[in-house]
Amino acid sequence: MWKSAFWKDAFERAVRTLAQVLGALVVAAGSGLLDTDWIALFSAAGMAGLLSVLTSLASEVKSPDGTASMIHAEPEPEPAPAAGAIPG
């Protein structure tokens, strides 16, 4: 949680979540550009972004590998060279 990579991941996820929720709410409202209650929409999208950051923080407790993901991925082993391959 104290690494910059964690916060970059968390910020990216929060911005994506905020944009997705805002887009969904604008489409669901079905109103025009001037008729939309932008304060309410940004409030709801901002709450989703905040919840995304909190989820990232919770993921650090579950999987302390330095990322904002709850999935702890083991590094993939390098594939073995093919039989008869010339090392290079």
Helices and strands as residue ranges (DSSP letters): H 4-29, H 38-62
